[in-house]
Each structure stands twice: as C-alpha cells, then as structure tokens.
C-alpha cells in the first residue's frame, strides 16, 4: 500500500513538473517573440533614418553642422529605442524557470544576453554613428546563440516555432505563441 502511495505521489509530481515546464517554455517563447519584435522595431526605425539621411549624410561637400545634424537624427532614433529594449529585458529577467529546468534557464540567459547586446549596440550608435557599421557580427552571434539555446530548451515539436520566433517574430507561427 505504501509503495502505491509513493508511486502515485511521484506520478503526480512528474505531471505537475511537466505542466509547469511547458508553461515556462511557452512564456520563454512569448518573451523571445516580444523581445525580437521590439528589437526589429528599433532596427527598422534606425534603418529608416539612415535611408532618409543617406542621400546627403556622407557627401563630401556637406558643411560640418549639416553632417552633425544628419548623424544626430540617426543617433536619436537609436537612443529612443533603448528604453523599450530595457523594458523587454526587465520582463525576461522576471521569468523564473524552476532551478532544475536548467535548459530553460540557459534559454532565458541567452535571451538576456541577446537583449544586452541589442541595448549595448543601440546605446553605442546613439553615442557614435560609426558603431552602426561595426557591430553586425556581435548582433548575429547573440541571435544565433539564442536560437541554439531555445532549441535545446523547448526542443522537440517546438523547434520550428523557435526558428520562427527568432527569425520572424511577426510570422503566423510566432504570433500564436502565448
């Protein structure tokens, strides 16, 4: 009788753990989607300002003041995006996978590194426009690490949604992750 009670308790504990782990994985995927959407928005704003200013920004005959003003437009777009990225980072930091869900904790850590890299990049661009052209590899590396850690964390039948959430956060699969 005692063995049956113990077996039942273990089975219930495993079911509760599996259910909670699934909820943690879903929350991590949703947080990743939200973080990527925010990062894509900041990137699009900065890219739009580069496109807007590019016909004139690097002309050799520009007066220095015009050059600075055009650079300031791009830098301002970069700086303006940092608070949204910091809010996303705070939301991710608040996620708390159970201690024995190490793969989900590593996925969360990779997402924090990704957001820290984004924040650092746009802060740097906000201070010096040249940073816009020198950090692409660092951004790609943090996104690639995020993809790998999330695949490990949620794995299985969610590998496709992981790729979509990381690469196309506004796509049909990613938008259904809640």
C-alpha positions in Angstrom: 0.0 0.0 0.0 2.8 2.4 0.9 4.5 1.7 -2.4 1.3 2.6 -4.3 1.0 5.9 -2.4 4.7 6.7 -3.1 4.2 5.8 -6.8 1.1 7.9 -7.1 2.9 10.9 -5.4 5.8 10.6 -7.8 3.5 10.4 -10.8 1.6 13.5 -9.7 4.8 15.4 -9.0 6.1 14.4 -12.5 2.9 15.6 -14.1 2.9 18.9 -12.2 6.6 19.4 -13.2 5.9 18.6 -16.9 2.9 21.0 -16.9 4.9 23.8 -15.2 7.8 23.2 -17.6 5.5 23.5 -20.6 4.2 26.8 -19.2 7.7 28.1 -18.6 8.7 27.1 -22.2 5.7 28.9 -23.6 6.4 32.0 -21.5 10.0 32.0 -22.7 9.0 31.7 -26.4 6.5 34.5 -25.9 9.1 36.7 -24.3 11.5 35.9 -27.1 8.9 36.9 -29.7 8.2 40.2 -27.8 11.9 40.9 -27.5 12.5 40.3 -31.2 9.6 42.5 -32.2 11.0 45.3 -30.1 14.5 44.8 -31.5 13.1 44.7 -35.0 11.2 47.9 -34.4 14.3 49.8 -33.2 16.3 48.4 -36.1 13.6 49.5 -38.6 13.5 53.0 -37.1 17.3 53.4 -37.3 17.3 51.9 -40.8 14.6 54.3 -41.9 16.6 57.3 -40.5 19.7 56.0 -42.3 17.7 55.7 -45.6 16.2 59.2 -45.0 19.6 60.9 -44.4 21.7 58.7 -46.7 21.4 60.8 -49.9 23.2 63.6 -48.1 24.8 62.4 -44.9 28.1 61.3 -46.5 28.6 63.9 -49.2 32.0 65.4 -49.1 30.7 68.9 -49.6 28.4 69.0 -46.6 29.0 71.7 -44.0 30.1 70.2 -40.7 27.0 71.4 -39.0 24.7 69.6 -41.5 26.8 66.5 -41.2 26.4 66.5 -37.4 22.6 67.2 -37.6 22.1 64.3 -40.0 24.1 62.0 -37.8 22.1 63.2 -34.8 18.8 62.2 -36.5 20.1 58.6 -36.8 21.6 58.6 -33.3 18.4 59.9 -31.8 16.4 57.0 -33.3 18.9 54.6 -31.8 18.8 56.2 -28.4 15.0 56.4 -28.4 14.8 52.6 -28.9 16.9 51.7 -25.8 14.1 52.2 -23.2 11.8 49.7 -25.0 14.6 47.1 -25.1 15.3 47.7 -21.4 11.6 47.1 -20.6 11.7 43.8 -22.5 14.9 42.9 -20.6 13.2 43.5 -17.3 10.3 41.3 -18.3 12.7 38.5 -19.3 14.7 38.9 -16.1 11.4 38.4 -14.2 10.9 34.9 -15.7 12.0 32.3 -13.2 12.2 28.8 -14.5 12.5 26.2 -11.7 16.1 25.5 -10.7 16.1 22.0 -12.1 14.9 23.3 -15.5 18.5 24.1 -16.5 17.8 24.2 -20.2 15.1 26.8 -19.8 17.3 28.8 -17.5 20.1 28.7 -20.2 17.5 29.8 -22.8 16.5 32.7 -20.6 20.1 33.6 -20.1 20.7 33.6 -23.9 17.7 35.9 -24.3 19.1 38.3 -21.7 22.5 38.3 -23.5 20.7 39.0 -26.8 18.8 41.9 -25.2 22.0 43.2 -23.5 23.8 43.1 -26.9 20.9 45.0 -28.5 20.9 47.6 -25.7 24.7 48.0 -25.9 24.6 48.3 -29.7 21.9 51.0 -29.8 23.5 52.8 -26.9 26.8 52.8 -28.8 25.1 54.0 -32.0 23.4 56.7 -30.0 26.8 57.9 -28.9 28.8 57.4 -32.1 27.2 56.7 -35.5 30.3 54.7 -36.6 29.2 51.9 -34.2 26.3 51.2 -36.7 28.8 49.8 -39.1 31.0 47.8 -36.7 28.8 45.5 -34.6 26.9 43.3 -37.0 28.8 40.2 -36.1 28.2 40.7 -32.4 24.4 41.0 -33.1 24.3 37.9 -35.3 26.3 35.9 -32.8 23.9 36.7 -29.9 20.9 35.9 -32.1 22.4 32.6 -33.2 23.2 31.6 -29.6 19.7 32.5 -28.6 18.3 30.2 -31.4 20.5 27.3 -30.3 19.7 27.7 -26.6 16.0 28.0 -27.2 16.0 24.8 -29.4 17.7 23.0 -26.5 15.3 24.4 -24.0 12.0 23.8 -25.7 13.1 21.3 -28.4 11.1 18.5 -29.8 8.0 19.6 -31.8 8.7 23.3 -31.0 11.9 23.6 -33.0 10.0 25.1 -35.9 8.3 27.7 -33.8 11.7 28.5 -32.1 13.2 29.3 -35.5 10.2 31.4 -36.5 10.2 33.3 -33.2 13.9 34.1 -33.5 13.9 34.8 -37.3 10.4 36.1 -38.0 8.7 37.1 -34.8 5.7 38.6 -36.6 5.0 35.4 -38.7 1.9 33.2 -38.3 3.5 30.6 -36.1 5.3 33.1 -33.8 2.2 35.2 -33.3 0.4 32.1 -32.0 2.9 31.6 -29.2 1.3 32.8 -26.0 
